[in-house]
Amino acid sequence: MSALDEATQFLRVFLKNGPEASTKVEKEAAARDIAPKTLERARRALGVRSKKKGKGWFLSLPDED
């Protein structure tokens, strides 16, 4: 499995139950040795959306709006 495939799979699983704080997503990705650039490429590939709520940013899969 390529690094991009691994990051894409991580995002699908991590965001399957709804939006998560971007800082939490980034921290979990780093714990799985997913590089920030790879995570960003996976976000673009999946069409992950970011939305500001209060003082933080939340990420969600495109079909969860």
PQR file of N, CA, C, O and H, with PARSE charges and radii, in Angstrom:
ATOM      1  N   MET A   1       0.854  -1.176   0.000 -0.4000 1.5000
ATOM      2  CA  MET A   1       0.000   0.000   0.000 -0.0000 2.0000
ATOM      3  C   MET A   1       0.900   1.240   0.000  0.5500 1.7000
ATOM      4  O   MET A   1       1.848   1.326   0.780 -0.5500 1.4000
ATOM      5  N   SER A   2       0.596   2.189  -0.876 -0.4000 1.5000
ATOM      6  CA  SER A   2       1.398   3.413  -0.941 -0.0000 2.0000
ATOM      7  C   SER A   2       1.067   4.317   0.246  0.5500 1.7000
ATOM      8  O   SER A   2       0.064   4.123   0.933 -0.5500 1.4000
ATOM      9  H   SER A   2      -0.174   2.119  -1.510  0.4000 1.0000
ATOM     10  N   ALA A   3       1.923   5.298   0.470 -0.4000 1.5000
ATOM     11  CA  ALA A   3       1.698   6.247   1.557 -0.0000 2.0000
ATOM     12  C   ALA A   3       0.391   7.012   1.343  0.5500 1.7000
ATOM     13  O   ALA A   3      -0.345   7.272   2.295 -0.5500 1.4000
ATOM     14  H   ALA A   3       2.737   5.456  -0.088  0.4000 1.0000
ATOM     15  N   LEU A   4       0.109   7.368   0.096 -0.4000 1.5000
ATOM     16  CA  LEU A   4      -1.129   8.082  -0.202 -0.0000 2.0000
ATOM     17  C   LEU A   4      -2.346   7.195   0.053  0.5500 1.7000
ATOM     18  O   LEU A   4      -3.348   7.659   0.598 -0.5500 1.4000
ATOM     19  H   LEU A   4       0.707   7.157  -0.677  0.4000 1.0000
ATOM     20  N   ASP A   5      -2.266   5.929  -0.335 -0.4000 1.5000
ATOM     21  CA  ASP A   5      -3.370   4.992  -0.077 -0.0000 2.0000
ATOM     22  C   ASP A   5      -3.609   4.845   1.421  0.5500 1.7000
ATOM     23  O   ASP A   5      -4.751   4.818   1.879 -0.5500 1.4000
ATOM     24  H   ASP A   5      -1.453   5.551  -0.778  0.4000 1.0000
ATOM     25  N   GLU A   6      -2.526   4.750   2.173 -0.4000 1.5000
ATOM     26  CA  GLU A   6      -2.635   4.606   3.627 -0.0000 2.0000
ATOM     27  C   GLU A   6      -3.291   5.846   4.240  0.5500 1.7000
ATOM     28  O   GLU A   6      -4.154   5.727   5.110 -0.5500 1.4000
ATOM     29  H   GLU A   6      -1.598   4.772   1.801  0.4000 1.0000
ATOM     30  N   ALA A   7      -2.883   7.026   3.788 -0.4000 1.5000
ATOM     31  CA  ALA A   7      -3.456   8.267   4.302 -0.0000 2.0000
ATOM     32  C   ALA A   7      -4.927   8.394   3.923  0.5500 1.7000
ATOM     33  O   ALA A   7      -5.740   8.843   4.731 -0.5500 1.4000
ATOM     34  H   ALA A   7      -2.182   7.121   3.082  0.4000 1.0000
ATOM     35  N   THR A   8      -5.267   8.007   2.717 -0.4000 1.5000
ATOM     36  CA  THR A   8      -6.655   8.056   2.258 -0.0000 2.0000
ATOM     37  C   THR A   8      -7.528   7.124   3.090  0.5500 1.7000
ATOM     38  O   THR A   8      -8.621   7.498   3.515 -0.5500 1.4000
ATOM     39  H   THR A   8      -4.606   7.643   2.061  0.4000 1.0000
ATOM     40  N   GLN A   9      -7.041   5.921   3.315 -0.4000 1.5000
ATOM     41  CA  GLN A   9      -7.782   4.959   4.132 -0.0000 2.0000
ATOM     42  C   GLN A   9      -7.949   5.488   5.556  0.5500 1.7000
ATOM     43  O   GLN A   9      -9.025   5.372   6.142 -0.5500 1.4000
ATOM     44  H   GLN A   9      -6.153   5.617   2.969  0.4000 1.0000
ATOM     45  N   PHE A  10      -6.887   6.065   6.109 -0.4000 1.5000
ATOM     46  CA  PHE A  10      -6.952   6.638   7.456 -0.0000 2.0000
ATOM     47  C   PHE A  10      -8.060   7.687   7.536  0.5500 1.7000
ATOM     48  O   PHE A  10      -8.867   7.666   8.465 -0.5500 1.4000
ATOM     49  H   PHE A  10      -6.012   6.159   5.633  0.4000 1.0000
ATOM     50  N   LEU A  11      -8.105   8.602   6.567 -0.4000 1.5000
ATOM     51  CA  LEU A  11      -9.121   9.653   6.596 -0.0000 2.0000
ATOM     52  C   LEU A  11     -10.525   9.086   6.471  0.5500 1.7000
ATOM     53  O   LEU A  11     -11.436   9.533   7.168 -0.5500 1.4000
ATOM     54  H   LEU A  11      -7.450   8.619   5.812  0.4000 1.0000
ATOM     55  N   ARG A  12     -10.711   8.114   5.600 -0.4000 1.5000
ATOM     56  CA  ARG A  12     -12.042   7.496   5.455 -0.0000 2.0000
ATOM     57  C   ARG A  12     -12.522   6.900   6.777  0.5500 1.7000
ATOM     58  O   ARG A  12     -13.675   7.079   7.171 -0.5500 1.4000
ATOM     59  H   ARG A  12      -9.970   7.751   5.034  0.4000 1.0000
ATOM     60  N   VAL A  13     -11.633   6.197   7.446 -0.4000 1.5000
ATOM     61  CA  VAL A  13     -11.996   5.555   8.712 -0.0000 2.0000
ATOM     62  C   VAL A  13     -12.173   6.591   9.820  0.5500 1.7000
ATOM     63  O   VAL A  13     -13.140   6.535  10.581 -0.5500 1.4000
ATOM     64  H   VAL A  13     -10.696   6.051   7.126  0.4000 1.0000
ATOM     65  N   PHE A  14     -11.233   7.537   9.907 -0.4000 1.5000
ATOM     66  CA  PHE A  14     -11.245   8.506  11.001 -0.0000 2.0000
ATOM     67  C   PHE A  14     -12.427   9.464  10.912  0.5500 1.7000
ATOM     68  O   PHE A  14     -12.926   9.928  11.937 -0.5500 1.4000
ATOM     69  H   PHE A  14     -10.448   7.582   9.289  0.4000 1.0000
ATOM     70  N   LEU A  15     -12.878   9.763   9.698 -0.4000 1.5000
ATOM     71  CA  LEU A  15     -13.968  10.725   9.524 -0.0000 2.0000
ATOM     72  C   LEU A  15     -15.319  10.072   9.242  0.5500 1.7000
ATOM     73  O   LEU A  15     -16.300  10.768   8.981 -0.5500 1.4000
ATOM     74  H   LEU A  15     -12.472   9.386   8.865  0.4000 1.0000
ATOM     75  N   LYS A  16     -15.378   8.740   9.293 -0.4000 1.5000
ATOM     76  CA  LYS A  16     -16.621   8.056   8.919 -0.0000 2.0000
ATOM     77  C   LYS A  16     -17.795   8.371   9.843  0.5500 1.7000
ATOM     78  O   LYS A  16     -18.946   8.273   9.418 -0.5500 1.4000
ATOM     79  H   LYS A  16     -14.582   8.174   9.505  0.4000 1.0000
ATOM     80  N   ASN A  17     -17.535   8.746  11.097 -0.4000 1.5000
ATOM     81  CA  ASN A  17     -18.613   9.036  12.039 -0.0000 2.0000
ATOM     82  C   ASN A  17     -18.943  10.513  12.133  0.5500 1.7000
ATOM     83  O   ASN A  17     -19.697  10.931  13.011 -0.5500 1.4000
ATOM     84  H   ASN A  17     -16.600   8.826  11.442  0.4000 1.0000
ATOM     85  N   GLY A  18     -18.380  11.306  11.229 -0.4000 1.5000
ATOM     86  CA  GLY A  18     -18.685  12.729  11.232 -0.0000 2.0000
ATOM     87  C   GLY A  18     -17.450  13.590  11.379  0.5500 1.7000
ATOM     88  O   GLY A  18     -16.331  13.083  11.466 -0.5500 1.4000
ATOM     89  H   GLY A  18     -17.767  10.966  10.516  0.4000 1.0000
ATOM     90  N   PRO A  19     -17.659  14.896  11.406 -0.5600 1.5000
ATOM     91  CA  PRO A  19     -16.547  15.844  11.466  0.2800 2.0000
ATOM     92  C   PRO A  19     -15.675  15.652  12.712  0.5500 1.7000
ATOM     93  O   PRO A  19     -16.155  15.293  13.787 -0.5500 1.4000
ATOM     94  N   GLU A  20     -14.382  15.905  12.526 -0.4000 1.5000
ATOM     95  CA  GLU A  20     -13.407  15.860  13.616 -0.0000 2.0000
ATOM     96  C   GLU A  20     -12.559  17.121  13.541  0.5500 1.7000
ATOM     97  O   GLU A  20     -12.360  17.680  12.462 -0.5500 1.4000
ATOM     98  H   GLU A  20     -13.992  16.197  11.653  0.4000 1.0000
ATOM     99  N   ALA A  21     -12.065  17.562  14.677 -0.4000 1.5000
ATOM    100  CA  ALA A  21     -11.188  18.734  14.719 -0.0000 2.0000
ATOM    101  C   ALA A  21      -9.941  18.468  13.883  0.5500 1.7000
ATOM    102  O   ALA A  21      -9.352  17.390  13.963 -0.5500 1.4000
ATOM    103  H   ALA A  21     -12.226  17.108  15.553  0.4000 1.0000
ATOM    104  N   SER A  22      -9.546  19.446  13.088 -0.4000 1.5000
ATOM    105  CA  SER A  22      -8.381  19.258  12.222 -0.0000 2.0000
ATOM    106  C   SER A  22      -7.129  18.964  13.030  0.5500 1.7000
ATOM    107  O   SER A  22      -6.279  18.191  12.588 -0.5500 1.4000
ATOM    108  H   SER A  22     -10.025  20.321  13.024  0.4000 1.0000
ATOM    109  N   THR A  23      -7.000  19.565  14.206 -0.4000 1.5000
ATOM    110  CA  THR A  23      -5.820  19.302  15.038 -0.0000 2.0000
ATOM    111  C   THR A  23      -5.792  17.844  15.498  0.5500 1.7000
ATOM    112  O   THR A  23      -4.726  17.234  15.577 -0.5500 1.4000
ATOM    113  H   THR A  23      -7.691  20.192  14.566  0.4000 1.0000
ATOM    114  N   LYS A  24      -6.957  17.295  15.799 -0.4000 1.5000
ATOM    115  CA  LYS A  24      -7.040  15.890  16.212 -0.0000 2.0000
ATOM    116  C   LYS A  24      -6.674  14.967  15.050  0.5500 1.7000
ATOM    117  O   LYS A  24      -5.952  13.987  15.237 -0.5500 1.4000
ATOM    118  H   LYS A  24      -7.823  17.791  15.736  0.4000 1.0000
ATOM    119  N   VAL A  25      -7.172  15.278  13.853 -0.4000 1.5000
ATOM    120  CA  VAL A  25      -6.865  14.483  12.664 -0.0000 2.0000
ATOM    121  C   VAL A  25      -5.360  14.509  12.402  0.5500 1.7000
ATOM    122  O   VAL A  25      -4.749  13.468  12.158 -0.5500 1.4000
ATOM    123  H   VAL A  25      -7.758  16.074  13.701  0.4000 1.0000
ATOM    124  N   GLU A  26      -4.768  15.699  12.452 -0.4000 1.5000
ATOM    125  CA  GLU A  26      -3.337  15.838  12.199 -0.0000 2.0000
ATOM    126  C   GLU A  26      -2.504  15.092  13.233  0.5500 1.7000
ATOM    127  O   GLU A  26      -1.498  14.470  12.892 -0.5500 1.4000
ATOM    128  H   GLU A  26      -5.264  16.544  12.650  0.4000 1.0000
ATOM    129  N   LYS A  27      -2.918  15.151  14.491 -0.4000 1.5000
ATOM    130  CA  LYS A  27      -2.186  14.467  15.563 -0.0000 2.0000
ATOM    131  C   LYS A  27      -2.249  12.944  15.379  0.5500 1.7000
ATOM    132  O   LYS A  27      -1.239  12.256  15.529 -0.5500 1.4000
ATOM    133  H   LYS A  27      -3.736  15.656  14.768  0.4000 1.0000
ATOM    134  N   GLU A  28      -3.432  12.426  15.056 -0.4000 1.5000
ATOM    135  CA  GLU A  28      -3.585  10.984  14.841 -0.0000 2.0000
ATOM    136  C   GLU A  28      -2.812  10.516  13.610  0.5500 1.7000
ATOM    137  O   GLU A  28      -2.218   9.437  13.613 -0.5500 1.4000
ATOM    138  H   GLU A  28      -4.252  12.985  14.934  0.4000 1.0000
ATOM    139  N   ALA A  29      -2.824  11.328  12.566 -0.4000 1.5000
ATOM    140  CA  ALA A  29      -2.070  10.983  11.351 -0.0000 2.0000
ATOM    141  C   ALA A  29      -0.572  10.922  11.670  0.5500 1.7000
ATOM    142  O   ALA A  29       0.119  10.001  11.235 -0.5500 1.4000
ATOM    143  H   ALA A  29      -3.307  12.204  12.563  0.4000 1.0000
ATOM    144  N   ALA A  30      -0.081  11.891  12.418 -0.4000 1.5000
ATOM    145  CA  ALA A  30       1.339  11.904  12.786 -0.0000 2.0000
ATOM    146  C   ALA A  30       1.696  10.679  13.628  0.5500 1.7000
ATOM    147  O   ALA A  30       2.786  10.125  13.488 -0.5500 1.4000
ATOM    148  H   ALA A  30      -0.643  12.639  12.771  0.4000 1.0000
ATOM    149  N   ALA A  31       0.787  10.260  14.495 -0.4000 1.5000
ATOM    150  CA  ALA A  31       1.024   9.070  15.325 -0.0000 2.0000
ATOM    151  C   ALA A  31       1.124   7.813  14.464  0.5500 1.7000
ATOM    152  O   ALA A  31       1.734   6.823  14.870 -0.5500 1.4000
ATOM    153  H   ALA A  31      -0.098  10.710  14.608  0.4000 1.0000
ATOM    154  N   ARG A  32       0.526   7.856  13.279 -0.4000 1.5000
ATOM    155  CA  ARG A  32       0.587   6.723  12.340 -0.0000 2.0000
ATOM    156  C   ARG A  32       1.671   6.926  11.278  0.5500 1.7000
ATOM    157  O   ARG A  32       1.698   6.229  10.264 -0.5500 1.4000
ATOM    158  H   ARG A  32       0.031   8.661  12.950  0.4000 1.0000
ATOM    159  N   ASP A  33       2.558   7.885  11.525 -0.4000 1.5000
ATOM    160  CA  ASP A  33       3.672   8.194  10.616 -0.0000 2.0000
ATOM    161  C   ASP A  33       3.209   8.615   9.226  0.5500 1.7000
ATOM    162  O   ASP A  33       3.855   8.298   8.227 -0.5500 1.4000
ATOM    163  H   ASP A  33       2.536   8.451  12.349  0.4000 1.0000
ATOM    164  N   ILE A  34       2.097   9.324   9.168 -0.4000 1.5000
ATOM    165  CA  ILE A  34       1.619   9.885   7.903 -0.0000 2.0000
ATOM    166  C   ILE A  34       2.129  11.326   7.846  0.5500 1.7000
ATOM    167  O   ILE A  34       1.803  12.145   8.705 -0.5500 1.4000
ATOM    168  H   ILE A  34       1.572   9.581   9.980  0.4000 1.0000
ATOM    169  N   ALA A  35       2.923  11.620   6.837 -0.4000 1.5000
ATOM    170  CA  ALA A  35       3.512  12.951   6.685 -0.0000 2.0000
ATOM    171  C   ALA A  35       2.433  13.988   6.394  0.5500 1.7000
ATOM    172  O   ALA A  35       1.432  13.679   5.748 -0.5500 1.4000
ATOM    173  H   ALA A  35       3.188  10.956   6.139  0.4000 1.0000
ATOM    174  N   PRO A  36       2.633  15.219   6.868 -0.5600 1.5000
ATOM    175  CA  PRO A  36       1.644  16.276   6.608  0.2800 2.0000
ATOM    176  C   PRO A  36       1.335  16.481   5.128  0.5500 1.7000
ATOM    177  O   PRO A  36       0.175  16.680   4.767 -0.5500 1.4000
ATOM    178  N   LYS A  37       2.342  16.437   4.272 -0.4000 1.5000
ATOM    179  CA  LYS A  37       2.118  16.610   2.831 -0.0000 2.0000
ATOM    180  C   LYS A  37       1.266  15.471   2.271  0.5500 1.7000
ATOM    181  O   LYS A  37       0.391  15.698   1.436 -0.5500 1.4000
ATOM    182  H   LYS A  37       3.284  16.275   4.566  0.4000 1.0000
ATOM    183  N   THR A  38       1.521  14.263   2.726 -0.4000 1.5000
ATOM    184  CA  THR A  38       0.745  13.101   2.274 -0.0000 2.0000
ATOM    185  C   THR A  38      -0.690  13.216   2.757  0.5500 1.7000
ATOM    186  O   THR A  38      -1.623  12.903   2.017 -0.5500 1.4000
ATOM    187  H   THR A  38       2.232  14.078   3.405  0.4000 1.0000
ATOM    188  N   LEU A  39      -0.872  13.661   3.986 -0.4000 1.5000
ATOM    189  CA  LEU A  39      -2.226  13.863   4.520 -0.0000 2.0000
ATOM    190  C   LEU A  39      -2.967  14.903   3.688  0.5500 1.7000
ATOM    191  O   LEU A  39      -4.149  14.735   3.391 -0.5500 1.4000
ATOM    192  H   LEU A  39      -0.114  13.915   4.587  0.4000 1.0000
ATOM    193  N   GLU A  40      -2.285  15.966   3.317 -0.4000 1.5000
ATOM    194  CA  GLU A  40      -2.905  17.009   2.488 -0.0000 2.0000
ATOM    195  C   GLU A  40      -3.296  16.467   1.117  0.5500 1.7000
ATOM    196  O   GLU A  40      -4.377  16.774   0.615 -0.5500 1.4000
ATOM    197  H   GLU A  40      -1.324  16.103   3.558  0.4000 1.0000
ATOM    198  N   ARG A  41      -2.430  15.667   0.512 -0.4000 1.5000
ATOM    199  CA  ARG A  41      -2.748  15.063  -0.785 -0.0000 2.0000
ATOM    200  C   ARG A  41      -3.961  14.142  -0.654  0.5500 1.7000
ATOM    201  O   ARG A  41      -4.819  14.121  -1.537 -0.5500 1.4000
ATOM    202  H   ARG A  41      -1.551  15.418   0.920  0.4000 1.0000
ATOM    203  N   ALA A  42      -4.040  13.390   0.427 -0.4000 1.5000
ATOM    204  CA  ALA A  42      -5.179  12.499   0.648 -0.0000 2.0000
ATOM    205  C   ALA A  42      -6.460  13.303   0.853  0.5500 1.7000
ATOM    206  O   ALA A  42      -7.524  12.917   0.368 -0.5500 1.4000
ATOM    207  H   ALA A  42      -3.343  13.407   1.145  0.4000 1.0000
ATOM    208  N   ARG A  43      -6.355  14.416   1.570 -0.4000 1.5000
ATOM    209  CA  ARG A  43      -7.526  15.279   1.764 -0.0000 2.0000
ATOM    210  C   ARG A  43      -8.054  15.784   0.431  0.5500 1.7000
ATOM    211  O   ARG A  43      -9.263  15.782   0.199 -0.5500 1.4000
ATOM    212  H   ARG A  43      -5.490  14.729   1.963  0.4000 1.0000
ATOM    213  N   ARG A  44      -7.154  16.217  -0.443 -0.4000 1.5000
ATOM    214  CA  ARG A  44      -7.571  16.697  -1.773 -0.0000 2.0000
ATOM    215  C   ARG A  44      -8.169  15.566  -2.599  0.5500 1.7000
ATOM    216  O   ARG A  44      -9.179  15.752  -3.278 -0.5500 1.4000
ATOM    217  H   ARG A  44      -6.172  16.218  -0.254  0.4000 1.0000
ATOM    218  N   ALA A  45      -7.543  14.391  -2.540 -0.4000 1.5000
ATOM    219  CA  ALA A  45      -8.021  13.250  -3.331 -0.0000 2.0000
ATOM    220  C   ALA A  45      -9.442  12.843  -2.926  0.5500 1.7000
ATOM    221  O   ALA A  45     -10.244  12.460  -3.778 -0.5500 1.4000
ATOM    222  H   ALA A  45      -6.723  14.239  -1.989  0.4000 1.0000
ATOM    223  N   LEU A  46      -9.750  12.924  -1.641 -0.4000 1.5000
ATOM    224  CA  LEU A  46     -11.071  12.535  -1.149 -0.0000 2.0000
ATOM    225  C   LEU A  46     -12.088  13.679  -1.192  0.5500 1.7000
ATOM    226  O   LEU A  46     -13.290  13.451  -1.054 -0.5500 1.4000
ATOM    227  H   LEU A  46      -9.099  13.234  -0.949  0.4000 1.0000
ATOM    228  N   GLY A  47     -11.610  14.895  -1.380 -0.4000 1.5000
ATOM    229  CA  GLY A  47     -12.505  16.042  -1.344 -0.0000 2.0000
ATOM    230  C   GLY A  47     -12.932  16.397   0.062  0.5500 1.7000
ATOM    231  O   GLY A  47     -14.032  16.910   0.269 -0.5500 1.4000
ATOM    232  H   GLY A  47     -10.633  15.081  -1.492  0.4000 1.0000
ATOM    233  N   VAL A  48     -12.065  16.126   1.040 -0.4000 1.5000
ATOM    234  CA  VAL A  48     -12.379  16.424   2.440 -0.0000 2.0000
ATOM    235  C   VAL A  48     -12.635  17.920   2.580  0.5500 1.7000
ATOM    236  O   VAL A  48     -11.898  18.751   2.050 -0.5500 1.4000
ATOM    237  H   VAL A  48     -11.171  15.709   0.872  0.4000 1.0000
ATOM    238  N   ARG A  49     -13.697  18.236   3.306 -0.4000 1.5000
ATOM    239  CA  ARG A  49     -14.082  19.631   3.491 -0.0000 2.0000
ATOM    240  C   ARG A  49     -13.644  20.108   4.872  0.5500 1.7000
ATOM    241  O   ARG A  49     -13.622  19.339   5.833 -0.5500 1.4000
ATOM    242  H   ARG A  49     -14.296  17.562   3.736  0.4000 1.0000
ATOM    243  N   SER A  50     -13.300  21.385   4.951 -0.4000 1.5000
ATOM    244  CA  SER A  50     -12.968  21.981   6.246 -0.0000 2.0000
ATOM    245  C   SER A  50     -13.945  23.126   6.510  0.5500 1.7000
ATOM    246  O   SER A  50     -14.303  23.891   5.614 -0.5500 1.4000
ATOM    247  H   SER A  50     -13.318  22.009   4.170  0.4000 1.0000
ATOM    248  N   LYS A  51     -14.356  23.210   7.762 -0.4000 1.5000
ATOM    249  CA  LYS A  51     -15.344  24.217   8.132 -0.0000 2.0000
ATOM    250  C   LYS A  51     -14.987  24.752   9.516  0.5500 1.7000
ATOM    251  O   LYS A  51     -14.672  23.991  10.431 -0.5500 1.4000
ATOM    252  H   LYS A  51     -14.065  22.589   8.490  0.4000 1.0000
ATOM    253  N   LYS A  52     -15.042  26.049   9.643 -0.4000 1.5000
ATOM    254  CA  LYS A  52     -14.719  26.666  10.923 -0.0000 2.0000
ATOM    255  C   LYS A  52     -15.947  26.628  11.827  0.5500 1.7000
ATOM    256  O   LYS A  52     -17.047  27.019  11.435 -0.5500 1.4000
ATOM    257  H   LYS A  52     -15.298  26.666   8.899  0.4000 1.0000
ATOM    258  N   LYS A  53     -15.724  26.147  13.043 -0.4000 1.5000
ATOM    259  CA  LYS A  53     -16.770  26.125  14.060 -0.0000 2.0000
ATOM    260  C   LYS A  53     -16.168  26.710  15.329  0.5500 1.7000
ATOM    261  O   LYS A  53     -15.245  26.139  15.910 -0.5500 1.4000
ATOM    262  H   LYS A  53     -14.831  25.829  13.361  0.4000 1.0000
ATOM    263  N   GLY A  54     -16.685  27.829  15.743 -0.4000 1.5000
ATOM    264  CA  GLY A  54     -16.103  28.495  16.905 -0.0000 2.0000
ATOM    265  C   GLY A  54     -14.694  28.952  16.576  0.5500 1.7000
ATOM    266  O   GLY A  54     -14.476  29.669  15.599 -0.5500 1.4000
ATOM    267  H   GLY A  54     -17.435  28.293  15.271  0.4000 1.0000
ATOM    268  N   LYS A  55     -13.739  28.533  17.396 -0.4000 1.5000
ATOM    269  CA  LYS A  55     -12.347  28.926  17.180 -0.0000 2.0000
ATOM    270  C   LYS A  55     -11.548  27.883  16.428  0.5500 1.7000
ATOM    271  O   LYS A  55     -10.375  28.107  16.129 -0.5500 1.4000
ATOM    272  H   LYS A  55     -13.916  27.951  18.190  0.4000 1.0000
ATOM    273  N   GLY A  56     -12.161  26.737  16.110 -0.4000 1.5000
ATOM    274  CA  GLY A  56     -11.413  25.658  15.475 -0.0000 2.0000
ATOM    275  C   GLY A  56     -11.942  25.273  14.115  0.5500 1.7000
ATOM    276  O   GLY A  56     -13.050  25.644  13.728 -0.5500 1.4000
ATOM    277  H   GLY A  56     -13.114  26.555  16.353  0.4000 1.0000
ATOM    278  N   TRP A  57     -11.125  24.517  13.393 -0.4000 1.5000
ATOM    279  CA  TRP A  57     -11.491  23.996  12.083 -0.0000 2.0000
ATOM    280  C   TRP A  57     -11.811  22.517  12.209  0.5500 1.7000
ATOM    281  O   TRP A  57     -11.128  21.785  12.925 -0.5500 1.4000
ATOM    282  H   TRP A  57     -10.225  24.215  13.708  0.4000 1.0000
ATOM    283  N   PHE A  58     -12.854  22.082  11.509 -0.4000 1.5000
ATOM    284  CA  PHE A  58     -13.268  20.692  11.528 -0.0000 2.0000
ATOM    285  C   PHE A  58     -13.240  20.131  10.121  0.5500 1.7000
ATOM    286  O   PHE A  58     -13.575  20.821   9.158 -0.5500 1.4000
ATOM    287  H   PHE A  58     -13.408  22.677  10.928  0.4000 1.0000
ATOM    288  N   LEU A  59     -12.841  18.879  10.009 -0.4000 1.5000
ATOM    289  CA  LEU A  59     -12.770  18.196   8.721 -0.0000 2.0000
ATOM    290  C   LEU A  59     -13.888  17.179   8.609  0.5500 1.7000
ATOM    291  O   LEU A  59     -14.260  16.537   9.591 -0.5500 1.4000
ATOM    292  H   LEU A  59     -12.569  18.318  10.791  0.4000 1.0000
ATOM    293  N   SER A  60     -14.421  17.036   7.399 -0.4000 1.5000
ATOM    294  CA  SER A  60     -15.461  16.045   7.161 -0.0000 2.0000
ATOM    295  C   SER A  60     -15.350  15.518   5.743  0.5500 1.7000
ATOM    296  O   SER A  60     -14.797  16.173   4.860 -0.5500 1.4000
ATOM    297  H   SER A  60     -14.119  17.557   6.601  0.4000 1.0000
ATOM    298  N   LEU A  61     -15.879  14.336   5.541 -0.4000 1.5000
ATOM    299  CA  LEU A  61     -15.933  13.771   4.203 -0.0000 2.0000
ATOM    300  C   LEU A  61     -16.983  14.545   3.405  0.5500 1.7000
ATOM    301  O   LEU A  61     -17.909  15.095   4.001 -0.5500 1.4000
ATOM    302  H   LEU A  61     -16.329  13.804   6.258  0.4000 1.0000
ATOM    303  N   PRO A  62     -16.868  14.606   2.090 -0.5600 1.5000
ATOM    304  CA  PRO A  62     -17.756  15.457   1.291  0.2800 2.0000
ATOM    305  C   PRO A  62     -19.234  15.103   1.386  0.5500 1.7000
ATOM    306  O   PRO A  62     -20.073  15.983   1.197 -0.5500 1.4000
ATOM    307  N   ASP A  63     -19.581  13.873   1.667 -0.4000 1.5000
ATOM    308  CA  ASP A  63     -20.991  13.483   1.722 -0.0000 2.0000
ATOM    309  C   ASP A  63     -21.626  13.723   3.088  0.5500 1.7000
ATOM    310  O   ASP A  63     -22.739  13.258   3.336 -0.5500 1.4000
ATOM    311  H   ASP A  63     -18.899  13.159   1.821  0.4000 1.0000
ATOM    312  N   GLU A  64     -20.941  14.440   3.978 -0.4000 1.5000
ATOM    313  CA  GLU A  64     -21.449  14.658   5.332 -0.0000 2.0000
ATOM    314  C   GLU A  64     -21.858  16.106   5.591  0.5500 1.7000
ATOM    315  O   GLU A  64     -21.926  16.533   6.744 -0.5500 1.4000
ATOM    316  H   GLU A  64     -20.037  14.817   3.777  0.4000 1.0000
ATOM    317  N   ASP A  65     -22.127  16.852   4.547 -0.4000 1.5000
ATOM    318  CA  ASP A  65     -22.486  18.257   4.758 -0.0000 2.0000
ATOM    319  C   ASP A  65     -23.868  18.402   5.251  0.5500 1.7000
ATOM    320  O   ASP A  65     -24.328  19.521   5.479 -0.5500 1.4000
ATOM    321  H   ASP A  65     -22.071  16.505   3.610  0.4000 1.0000
TER
END
